[in-house]
Amino acid sequence: MMKFKLYLPQTLMMIVAAFFLFSYDSESKIKDSEAVKVTEVKKADYQISLAQWSFHKSYFGGPIEDWDEFGRQLEASPDDLLKGDIDPKDFPELAASYGIKTIELVNVFYFSKAEDMDYWKVFKKKCKASRVKVGLIMCDRLGDLGDADADARNAAVENHHNWVDIASFLGAQSIRVNAAGSGTAEEVAANAVDGLSKLAAYGAKKGVNIIVENHGGYSSDAMWLTGVMKKVGMDNVGTLPDFGNFCIEEGSDGCVKEYDKYKGIAELMPYAKGVSAKSHTFDENGNEVNSDFLEIMKIVKESGFKGNVGIEYEGNKLSEDEGVKATKALLEKVFSEI
């Protein structure tokens, strides 16, 4: 009995110490677990996608020197433009080789395939084999959705229908279109509202969003484009803010009127259904010299946007392969810092 009394305080101390150690270890594990969850959430907020335009030189066999001639050839014999050493049908495997699982197609690489569903059935199988999904299809050279001529505008709307159908078949969320036309800012805006609304009505039936990029002309004026968005007022119509493309007016020596990109992105983000991380040139630290990616992604985060941020490399100093890798590395770095 005396021995029990003598050892009792020591025993109690050991029990108390063990309790505190267990509590500390449990609290530490909970904190570690919470940290992991926060990291996982941050990673889940943004997924890196890959815009096919990043490889346009490899598809066409070099840069496009004459856009008017390019347009004529595209209408006359689109497949003859594909003089490069890679094939657009293999884009799913190419994207997967970078560890990227969402792709953004460009319709001009498939211009002759707009009604070829057998081609798209094979393409869909390639996506499945590579475990890659199509996020959106960028559509160009289909007519102006803001055309002043009502018949031409309606024809442009109908020209986009095939690509809405293809997007729906591939499981893509959106097609990217251009709100272009001729006339005053007010006239083009009114016509673009009409064209976008009609196309969006068709897209809604197929479960496809119609999204507009700041892509030159009036669309590079973010206030103009947000005005169009407000007037359309449809759930499946939105924007694709691009880190570049804020030149409103081009001159012989380059851009003569440019919209502030940071202000523009902030204004476009409330309507965004995707983000395009345009890149050209990188410094010795891996930062893009024309755009502050960290500042832009802070704007993206503050908007509440969660979704795909697409690599779109258009530079000349790095190869397309190196440029894609550099942009991906920069995005991953920035995601960990915001």
C-alpha positions as CSV (number, residue, x, y, z in Angstrom):
1,M,0.0,0.0,0.0
2,M,2.9,2.4,0.8
3,K,4.6,1.6,-2.5
4,F,1.4,2.4,-4.3
5,K,1.2,5.8,-2.6
6,L,4.8,6.6,-3.3
7,Y,4.5,5.8,-7.0
8,L,1.0,7.4,-7.5
9,P,2.4,11.0,-8.0
10,Q,4.9,9.8,-10.6
11,T,2.2,7.8,-12.3
12,L,-0.1,10.8,-12.5
13,M,2.7,13.0,-13.9
14,M,3.4,10.5,-16.6
15,I,-0.4,10.3,-17.5
16,V,-0.6,14.1,-17.6
17,A,2.5,14.4,-19.7
18,A,1.3,11.7,-22.1
19,F,-2.0,13.6,-22.4
20,F,-0.3,16.8,-23.4
21,L,1.9,15.1,-25.8
22,F,-1.0,13.4,-27.4
23,S,-3.0,16.6,-27.6
24,Y,0.0,18.5,-29.1
25,D,0.5,15.7,-31.7
26,S,-3.1,15.6,-32.6
27,E,-3.3,19.4,-32.9
28,S,-0.2,19.4,-35.1
29,K,-1.6,16.7,-37.3
30,I,-4.9,18.7,-37.6
31,K,-3.0,21.8,-38.6
32,D,-0.9,19.9,-41.1
33,S,-4.1,18.3,-42.5
34,E,-5.7,21.8,-42.7
35,A,-2.6,23.1,-44.5
36,V,-2.8,20.2,-47.0
37,K,-6.5,20.9,-47.6
38,V,-5.8,24.6,-48.2
39,T,-3.1,23.7,-50.7
40,E,-5.5,21.2,-52.4
41,V,-8.2,23.8,-52.6
42,K,-5.8,26.4,-54.1
43,K,-4.7,23.8,-56.7
44,A,-8.3,22.9,-57.4
45,D,-9.3,26.6,-58.0
46,Y,-7.2,26.9,-61.2
47,Q,-6.4,24.3,-63.8
48,I,-3.8,24.9,-66.5
49,S,-5.2,24.3,-70.0
50,L,-3.3,24.6,-73.3
51,A,-4.4,26.7,-76.2
52,Q,-3.6,25.0,-79.5
53,W,-2.6,28.3,-81.0
54,S,0.7,28.0,-79.0
55,F,1.8,25.6,-81.8
56,H,0.5,27.5,-84.9
57,K,4.0,27.8,-86.4
58,S,4.5,24.1,-86.1
59,Y,1.2,23.4,-87.8
60,F,1.6,25.9,-90.6
61,G,5.3,25.4,-91.1
62,G,6.2,28.9,-90.0
63,P,4.7,32.2,-88.9
64,I,1.8,33.8,-90.8
65,E,3.3,36.7,-92.8
66,D,0.2,37.8,-94.8
67,W,-3.1,37.5,-93.0
68,D,-5.2,38.4,-96.1
69,E,-3.5,35.7,-98.1
70,F,-3.9,33.3,-95.1
71,G,-7.7,34.0,-95.2
72,R,-7.9,33.3,-98.9
73,Q,-6.1,30.0,-98.6
74,L,-8.2,29.1,-95.6
75,E,-11.4,29.5,-97.7
76,A,-10.0,27.8,-100.8
77,S,-8.0,24.9,-99.4
78,P,-7.6,24.9,-95.7
79,D,-5.7,21.6,-95.4
80,D,-3.0,22.9,-97.7
81,L,-2.0,25.4,-95.0
82,L,-1.0,22.6,-92.7
83,K,2.6,22.4,-93.9
84,G,4.2,21.7,-90.5
85,D,5.7,18.6,-89.0
86,I,2.9,18.0,-86.5
87,D,-0.7,17.1,-87.1
88,P,-3.7,18.8,-85.3
89,K,-5.4,15.4,-84.7
90,D,-2.5,14.5,-82.3
91,F,-3.0,17.5,-80.1
92,P,-4.5,15.5,-77.2
93,E,-1.2,13.4,-77.0
94,L,0.9,16.6,-77.3
95,A,-0.9,18.3,-74.4
96,A,-0.7,15.2,-72.3
97,S,3.1,15.2,-72.8
98,Y,3.2,18.5,-70.8
99,G,1.1,17.0,-68.0
100,I,-1.8,19.2,-69.2
101,K,-5.3,17.6,-69.2
102,T,-7.5,20.3,-70.7
103,I,-7.1,21.6,-74.3
104,E,-8.4,24.6,-76.2
105,L,-8.8,23.8,-79.9
106,V,-8.6,26.4,-82.7
107,N,-11.1,25.9,-85.5
108,V,-8.7,27.1,-88.3
109,F,-6.6,23.9,-87.8
110,Y,-9.8,21.9,-88.6
111,F,-11.5,24.2,-91.0
112,S,-12.3,21.3,-93.5
113,K,-13.7,19.2,-90.6
114,A,-16.7,21.4,-89.6
115,E,-19.1,18.8,-90.9
116,D,-17.0,15.7,-90.6
117,M,-18.3,13.9,-87.5
118,D,-16.3,10.7,-88.3
119,Y,-13.2,12.8,-87.8
120,W,-14.4,14.0,-84.5
121,K,-15.4,10.6,-83.3
122,V,-11.7,9.5,-83.8
123,F,-10.6,12.7,-82.1
124,K,-12.8,12.1,-79.1
125,K,-11.2,8.6,-78.8
126,K,-7.8,10.2,-78.8
127,C,-8.8,12.5,-76.0
128,K,-10.0,9.6,-74.0
129,A,-6.8,7.6,-74.6
130,S,-4.7,10.5,-73.5
131,R,-7.0,11.3,-70.6
132,V,-7.4,14.8,-71.9
133,K,-10.7,16.8,-72.2
134,V,-11.6,19.7,-74.5
135,G,-12.3,22.9,-72.6
136,L,-13.2,25.2,-75.4
137,I,-12.9,25.7,-79.2
138,M,-11.6,29.1,-80.4
139,C,-13.5,30.1,-83.5
140,D,-12.3,32.5,-86.2
141,R,-13.0,33.3,-89.9
142,L,-16.7,32.5,-89.7
143,G,-18.1,36.0,-90.3
144,D,-18.7,38.9,-88.0
145,L,-21.3,38.5,-85.3
146,G,-21.5,42.3,-85.2
147,D,-21.9,42.7,-89.0
148,A,-24.0,45.8,-89.9
149,D,-25.8,43.7,-92.6
150,A,-28.5,41.6,-91.0
151,D,-28.2,38.8,-93.5
152,A,-24.4,38.6,-93.2
153,R,-24.8,38.7,-89.4
154,N,-27.3,35.9,-89.4
155,A,-25.0,33.9,-91.8
156,A,-22.2,34.3,-89.3
157,V,-24.4,33.0,-86.5
158,E,-25.2,29.9,-88.6
159,N,-21.6,29.4,-89.5
160,H,-20.8,29.0,-85.8
161,H,-23.5,26.3,-85.4
162,N,-21.3,23.5,-86.5
163,W,-18.7,24.4,-84.0
164,V,-21.3,24.5,-81.2
165,D,-22.3,21.0,-82.3
166,I,-18.7,19.8,-82.2
167,A,-18.1,21.4,-78.9
168,S,-21.1,19.7,-77.5
169,F,-20.1,16.3,-78.9
170,L,-16.6,16.6,-77.5
171,G,-17.9,17.8,-74.1
172,A,-16.4,21.3,-74.3
173,Q,-17.9,23.9,-72.1
174,S,-17.5,26.8,-74.6
175,I,-16.7,28.2,-78.0
176,R,-14.7,31.4,-78.2
177,V,-16.1,33.9,-80.7
178,N,-15.3,37.5,-81.9
179,A,-17.6,40.4,-81.4
180,A,-16.5,42.2,-84.5
181,G,-18.2,44.4,-87.1
182,S,-18.0,47.7,-88.9
183,G,-19.4,51.0,-87.9
184,T,-19.3,53.2,-84.8
185,A,-18.7,51.7,-81.4
186,E,-22.4,52.0,-80.6
187,E,-23.5,50.5,-83.9
188,V,-21.2,47.5,-83.6
189,A,-22.2,46.9,-80.0
190,A,-25.9,46.8,-80.9
191,N,-25.2,44.4,-83.8
192,A,-22.9,42.2,-81.7
193,V,-25.6,42.0,-79.0
194,D,-28.0,40.7,-81.7
195,G,-25.6,38.2,-83.1
196,L,-24.3,36.9,-79.8
197,S,-27.9,36.6,-78.4
198,K,-29.0,34.5,-81.4
199,L,-25.9,32.3,-81.2
200,A,-26.3,31.9,-77.5
201,A,-29.8,30.8,-77.9
202,Y,-28.6,27.9,-80.1
203,G,-25.7,27.3,-77.7
204,A,-28.0,27.0,-74.8
205,K,-29.9,24.1,-76.5
206,K,-26.5,22.3,-76.7
207,G,-25.2,23.2,-73.3
208,V,-22.4,25.3,-74.7
209,N,-21.3,28.8,-73.6
210,I,-20.5,31.5,-76.1
211,I,-17.6,33.5,-74.8
212,V,-15.9,36.6,-76.3
213,E,-12.2,37.4,-76.0
214,N,-10.7,40.8,-76.1
215,H,-9.3,40.3,-79.6
216,G,-8.7,43.6,-81.2
217,G,-10.8,46.5,-82.3
218,Y,-13.7,47.5,-80.1
219,S,-13.5,44.2,-78.2
220,S,-10.1,45.3,-76.7
221,D,-11.9,48.1,-75.0
222,A,-13.0,46.3,-71.8
223,M,-15.7,48.9,-71.1
224,W,-17.2,48.4,-74.5
225,L,-17.1,44.6,-74.2
226,T,-18.7,44.6,-70.7
227,G,-21.4,46.9,-72.1
228,V,-22.1,44.2,-74.7
229,M,-22.2,41.5,-72.0
230,K,-24.7,43.5,-69.9
231,K,-27.0,44.1,-72.8
232,V,-26.9,40.4,-73.9
233,G,-27.6,39.3,-70.3
234,M,-27.6,35.6,-70.9
235,D,-26.2,33.0,-68.5
236,N,-24.2,31.2,-71.3
237,V,-22.6,34.3,-72.6
238,G,-19.4,35.5,-71.1
239,T,-15.8,36.7,-71.6
240,L,-12.4,35.1,-72.1
241,P,-10.0,37.8,-70.7
242,D,-6.6,37.6,-72.4
243,F,-3.5,38.8,-70.7
244,G,-2.6,40.6,-74.0
245,N,-4.8,41.8,-76.9
246,F,-5.7,45.2,-75.4
247,C,-4.6,47.1,-78.5
248,I,-7.6,49.1,-79.7
249,E,-5.9,50.6,-82.7
250,E,-2.9,49.4,-84.6
251,G,-0.6,51.6,-86.6
252,S,2.2,51.0,-89.1
253,D,4.7,50.8,-86.3
254,G,2.6,48.9,-83.8
255,C,-0.2,49.8,-81.3
256,V,-1.1,53.4,-81.2
257,K,-4.0,53.1,-78.7
258,E,-4.0,50.6,-75.9
259,Y,-6.3,49.8,-73.0
260,D,-4.8,49.3,-69.6
261,K,-4.6,45.5,-69.3
262,Y,-4.9,45.3,-65.6
263,K,-7.9,47.6,-65.5
264,G,-9.3,45.7,-68.5
265,I,-8.9,42.3,-66.9
266,A,-10.5,43.5,-63.7
267,E,-13.5,44.8,-65.7
268,L,-13.8,41.6,-67.8
269,M,-13.4,39.1,-64.9
270,P,-17.0,39.3,-63.6
271,Y,-18.2,37.8,-66.9
272,A,-15.3,35.4,-67.4
273,K,-15.8,31.7,-68.1
274,G,-12.1,31.1,-68.8
275,V,-8.8,33.0,-68.8
276,S,-6.1,33.2,-71.5
277,A,-2.5,33.5,-70.2
278,K,-0.9,35.1,-73.2
279,S,2.9,35.1,-73.2
280,H,5.7,36.3,-75.4
281,T,9.1,36.9,-73.8
282,F,10.6,35.9,-70.5
283,D,13.4,37.4,-68.4
284,E,16.2,35.6,-66.6
285,N,13.9,34.9,-63.6
286,G,11.2,33.3,-65.8
287,N,8.8,36.2,-65.6
288,E,6.9,37.4,-68.6
289,V,8.3,40.8,-69.5
290,N,5.0,42.2,-71.0
291,S,2.6,41.1,-68.3
292,D,2.9,40.8,-64.5
293,F,1.4,37.3,-64.1
294,L,1.3,37.6,-60.3
295,E,-0.6,40.9,-60.4
296,I,-3.0,39.5,-63.0
297,M,-3.7,36.3,-61.1
298,K,-4.4,38.4,-57.9
299,I,-7.0,40.2,-59.9
300,V,-8.4,36.8,-61.2
301,K,-8.5,35.5,-57.6
302,E,-10.2,38.6,-56.2
303,S,-12.9,38.3,-58.8
304,G,-13.9,34.9,-57.4
305,F,-13.1,33.1,-60.7
306,K,-12.3,29.4,-60.5
307,G,-11.5,27.4,-63.6
308,N,-9.1,27.1,-66.5
309,V,-6.2,29.4,-67.2
310,G,-5.0,28.6,-70.7
311,I,-1.4,28.8,-71.9
312,E,-1.2,30.8,-75.1
313,Y,2.4,31.3,-76.1
314,E,3.1,33.6,-79.1
315,G,6.7,34.5,-78.6
316,N,9.7,34.3,-81.0
317,K,12.8,34.1,-78.8
318,L,11.9,30.7,-77.3
319,S,10.7,27.7,-79.4
320,E,7.0,26.9,-79.0
321,D,7.9,23.9,-76.9
322,E,10.2,26.0,-74.6
323,G,7.6,28.8,-74.5
324,V,4.8,26.5,-73.4
325,K,7.1,25.0,-70.7
326,A,8.1,28.5,-69.5
327,T,4.5,29.7,-69.3
328,K,3.4,26.6,-67.4
329,A,6.3,27.0,-64.9
330,L,5.4,30.6,-64.4
331,L,1.7,29.9,-63.8
332,E,2.5,27.1,-61.3
333,K,4.8,29.5,-59.5
334,V,2.2,32.3,-59.4
335,F,-0.6,29.9,-58.3
336,S,1.5,29.0,-55.2
337,E,2.0,32.7,-54.4
338,I,-1.5,34.1,-54.6
